[in-house]
Amino acid sequence: MKKTNSTNAKTNKFGRLEAKSKRTRRKMDALEKKKIIASLTLMDDLFMQVVLEEQACTEYILQTILGKSSLKLKEQRLQKRLPNLHGRALVLDCLCTDEKGLLYNIEVQNSSAGAIPKRARYHAALMDTHTLKKGEKFSKLPESYVIFITEKDVLGEGEQLYQIERVIRKSGNLFKDGSHILYFNTARQDDNALGKLAKDFKEANPKEIKSKVLSHRVASLKEGKLDKEGEKKMNVLLEKYRKKAVEEGIEKGIEKGLAQGIQQGLEQGLERGLEQGKNRLALLVGHLLNAGRMDDLKRVSFDEEYREKLLKEFGL
């Protein structure tokens, strides 16, 4: 009987510990989500996709970049996949059509490597390929705009907005093929409409965003003023973001440590995970998580130079 009582007592104790661990994990998850949400800006491509689900936001961005205050969209598709015949597909951040039939592709690019000129050319080519139907004349191709919104001055000429057109070299006249490529350099923030938009793209606090339509949308997403479908989309976003931030194998070491160390708290769990990961990047992420440096955590996932700088900072 004593043995049975002892066994029951151990079982009950284990159950209480397990329940406590689950509560601890939920609190940790809630805290992590809160930090991530608070740090998101429109330059985070995953967050931008959710923001652009409100079509008025897309219209405002296009109106400002193109200087067309009357521009109205007919339809838009987010994360539109465009394959080619050889299997090299593209997933466009935002593909939309205005009331006049003009095509627009908006891409947020934090990495300079993701916005090289040949990529812009490829975007434009695939848009054309998927627009013209069988038997239609080439004259039916709509005017198209590929718009890269970049973190840095990718083209390196100091311009706020680069507008690229094909020209006839000798005369300098436009070739007029209807294809337009634009680079919006958010690193330059002049005191004009484009400069204000650039600041809004990099502002995490919705109260500091000058555009009313963008501010309202960002606030509703960050402050949880959403319906069930909106909540679901934000949870999907956070899960995608978590995976993106801990790519290159970092996640395995941390998750293993968390699983084994939940009962001992977040700090010990991370420490154990980092030890088992034996990975400089995993160690770096652990330091950044412990310090609550979520902006830096995001940036090291795509900025190699900045990652190396932080590795040196922490002596890794």
BELBELDA-V653367 format. One record per residue. N is the residue number from 1. RES is the residue in one small letter. SS is DSSP state (H for helix, E for strand, C for the rest). PHI is phi in whole degrees, -180 to 180 (999 if undefined). Layout:
# BELBELDA-V653367
n = <N & N>
res = <RES & RES>
ss = <SS & SS>
phi = <PHI & PHI>
This chain:
# BELBELDA-V653367
n = <1 & 2 & 3 & 4 & 5 & 6 & 7 & 8 & 9 & 10 & 11 & 12 & 13 & 14 & 15 & 16 & 17 & 18 & 19 & 20 & 21 & 22 & 23 & 24 & 25 & 26 & 27 & 28 & 29 & 30 & 31 & 32 & 33 & 34 & 35 & 36 & 37 & 38 & 39 & 40 & 41 & 42 & 43 & 44 & 45 & 46 & 47 & 48 & 49 & 50 & 51 & 52 & 53 & 54 & 55 & 56 & 57 & 58 & 59 & 60 & 61 & 62 & 63 & 64 & 65 & 66 & 67 & 68 & 69 & 70 & 71 & 72 & 73 & 74 & 75 & 76 & 77 & 78 & 79 & 80 & 81 & 82 & 83 & 84 & 85 & 86 & 87 & 88 & 89 & 90 & 91 & 92 & 93 & 94 & 95 & 96 & 97 & 98 & 99 & 100 & 101 & 102 & 103 & 104 & 105 & 106 & 107 & 108 & 109 & 110 & 111 & 112 & 113 & 114 & 115 & 116 & 117 & 118 & 119 & 120 & 121 & 122 & 123 & 124 & 125 & 126 & 127 & 128 & 129 & 130 & 131 & 132 & 133 & 134 & 135 & 136 & 137 & 138 & 139 & 140 & 141 & 142 & 143 & 144 & 145 & 146 & 147 & 148 & 149 & 150 & 151 & 152 & 153 & 154 & 155 & 156 & 157 & 158 & 159 & 160 & 161 & 162 & 163 & 164 & 165 & 166 & 167 & 168 & 169 & 170 & 171 & 172 & 173 & 174 & 175 & 176 & 177 & 178 & 179 & 180 & 181 & 182 & 183 & 184 & 185 & 186 & 187 & 188 & 189 & 190 & 191 & 192 & 193 & 194 & 195 & 196 & 197 & 198 & 199 & 200 & 201 & 202 & 203 & 204 & 205 & 206 & 207 & 208 & 209 & 210 & 211 & 212 & 213 & 214 & 215 & 216 & 217 & 218 & 219 & 220 & 221 & 222 & 223 & 224 & 225 & 226 & 227 & 228 & 229 & 230 & 231 & 232 & 233 & 234 & 235 & 236 & 237 & 238 & 239 & 240 & 241 & 242 & 243 & 244 & 245 & 246 & 247 & 248 & 249 & 250 & 251 & 252 & 253 & 254 & 255 & 256 & 257 & 258 & 259 & 260 & 261 & 262 & 263 & 264 & 265 & 266 & 267 & 268 & 269 & 270 & 271 & 272 & 273 & 274 & 275 & 276 & 277 & 278 & 279 & 280 & 281 & 282 & 283 & 284 & 285 & 286 & 287 & 288 & 289 & 290 & 291 & 292 & 293 & 294 & 295 & 296 & 297 & 298 & 299 & 300 & 301 & 302 & 303 & 304 & 305 & 306 & 307 & 308 & 309 & 310 & 311 & 312 & 313 & 314 & 315 & 316>
res = <m & k & k & t & n & s & t & n & a & k & t & n & k & f & g & r & l & e & a & k & s & k & r & t & r & r & k & m & d & a & l & e & k & k & k & i & i & a & s & l & t & l & m & d & d & l & f & m & q & v & v & l & e & e & q & a & c & t & e & y & i & l & q & t & i & l & g & k & s & s & l & k & l & k & e & q & r & l & q & k & r & l & p & n & l & h & g & r & a & l & v & l & d & c & l & c & t & d & e & k & g & l & l & y & n & i & e & v & q & n & s & s & a & g & a & i & p & k & r & a & r & y & h & a & a & l & m & d & t & h & t & l & k & k & g & e & k & f & s & k & l & p & e & s & y & v & i & f & i & t & e & k & d & v & l & g & e & g & e & q & l & y & q & i & e & r & v & i & r & k & s & g & n & l & f & k & d & g & s & h & i & l & y & f & n & t & a & r & q & d & d & n & a & l & g & k & l & a & k & d & f & k & e & a & n & p & k & e & i & k & s & k & v & l & s & h & r & v & a & s & l & k & e & g & k & l & d & k & e & g & e & k & k & m & n & v & l & l & e & k & y & r & k & k & a & v & e & e & g & i & e & k & g & i & e & k & g & l & a & q & g & i & q & q & g & l & e & q & g & l & e & r & g & l & e & q & g & k & n & r & l & a & l & l & v & g & h & l & l & n & a & g & r & m & d & d & l & k & r & v & s & f & d & e & e & y & r & e & k & l & l & k & e & f & g & l>
ss = <C & H & H & H & H & H & H & H & H & H & H & H & H & H & H & H & H & H & H & H & H & H & H & H & H & H & H & H & H & H & H & H & H & H & H & H & H & H & H & C & C & C & C & C & H & H & H & H & H & H & H & C & C & C & H & H & H & H & H & H & H & H & H & H & H & H & C & C & C & C & C & C & E & E & E & E & E & E & E & E & E & E & C & C & C & C & C & C & C & E & E & E & E & E & E & E & E & E & C & C & C & C & E & E & E & E & E & E & E & C & C & H & H & H & H & C & H & H & H & H & H & H & H & H & H & H & H & H & H & C & C & C & C & C & C & C & C & H & H & H & C & C & C & E & E & E & E & E & E & E & C & C & C & C & C & C & C & C & C & C & E & E & E & E & C & C & E & C & C & C & C & C & C & E & C & C & C & C & E & E & E & E & E & E & E & C & C & C & C & C & C & C & H & H & H & H & H & H & H & H & H & C & C & C & C & H & H & H & C & C & C & H & H & H & H & H & H & H & H & H & H & H & C & C & C & C & C & H & H & H & H & H & H & H & H & H & H & H & H & H & H & H & H & H & H & C & C & C & C & H & H & H & H & H & H & H & H & H & H & H & H & H & H & H & C & H & H & H & H & H & H & H & H & H & H & H & H & C & C & H & H & H & H & H & H & H & H & H & H & H & H & C & C & H & H & H & H & H & H & H & C & C & C & H & H & H & H & H & H & H & H & H & H & C & C & C>
phi = <999 & -61 & -65 & -66 & -61 & -65 & -65 & -63 & -63 & -66 & -63 & -63 & -64 & -63 & -62 & -66 & -64 & -65 & -64 & -64 & -64 & -64 & -64 & -62 & -64 & -63 & -65 & -63 & -62 & -63 & -66 & -63 & -61 & -62 & -66 & -64 & -60 & -64 & -91 & -68 & -130 & -68 & -81 & -83 & -60 & -67 & -70 & -58 & -60 & -71 & -61 & -73 & -64 & -90 & -58 & -61 & -68 & -62 & -60 & -62 & -63 & -66 & -58 & -73 & -66 & -91 & 68 & -119 & -66 & -93 & -63 & -130 & -88 & -90 & -157 & -148 & -133 & -100 & 54 & -78 & -92 & -120 & -84 & -118 & -67 & -103 & 90 & -89 & -92 & -125 & -112 & -82 & -58 & -149 & -121 & -141 & -129 & -92 & -65 & -94 & 91 & -74 & -101 & -136 & -121 & -105 & -130 & -94 & -127 & -84 & -95 & -62 & -65 & -85 & -131 & -69 & -53 & -68 & -70 & -61 & -61 & -68 & -57 & -62 & -65 & -68 & -60 & -63 & -59 & -92 & -98 & -79 & -84 & -58 & 89 & -76 & -75 & -63 & -65 & -83 & -60 & -77 & -64 & -133 & -129 & -102 & -120 & -96 & -100 & -112 & -70 & -119 & -82 & -61 & -87 & 71 & -110 & 77 & -79 & -81 & -137 & -94 & -117 & -104 & -133 & -78 & -131 & -82 & -57 & -67 & -90 & 81 & -74 & -66 & -75 & 58 & -90 & 82 & -103 & -127 & -123 & -129 & -118 & -98 & -88 & -77 & -72 & -102 & -125 & -69 & -86 & -150 & -60 & -67 & -64 & -66 & -66 & -60 & -65 & -62 & -64 & -106 & -97 & -84 & -87 & -59 & -69 & -96 & -78 & -75 & -68 & -64 & -68 & -71 & -60 & -63 & -66 & -63 & -62 & -64 & -76 & -80 & -97 & 74 & -87 & -129 & -83 & -61 & -66 & -65 & -62 & -62 & -66 & -67 & -65 & -64 & -59 & -63 & -67 & -63 & -65 & -60 & -68 & -66 & -70 & -116 & -69 & 65 & 84 & -65 & -61 & -60 & -65 & -69 & -63 & -64 & -67 & -64 & -62 & -84 & -112 & -57 & -67 & -102 & 102 & -60 & -63 & -68 & -63 & -63 & -61 & -66 & -63 & -68 & -64 & -75 & -67 & 48 & -138 & -57 & -68 & -64 & -62 & -63 & -60 & -60 & -62 & -68 & -63 & -62 & -87 & 68 & -90 & -69 & -62 & -67 & -61 & -63 & -68 & -68 & -74 & -134 & -106 & -65 & -63 & -68 & -61 & -63 & -62 & -71 & -60 & -68 & -59 & -95 & 67 & -104>
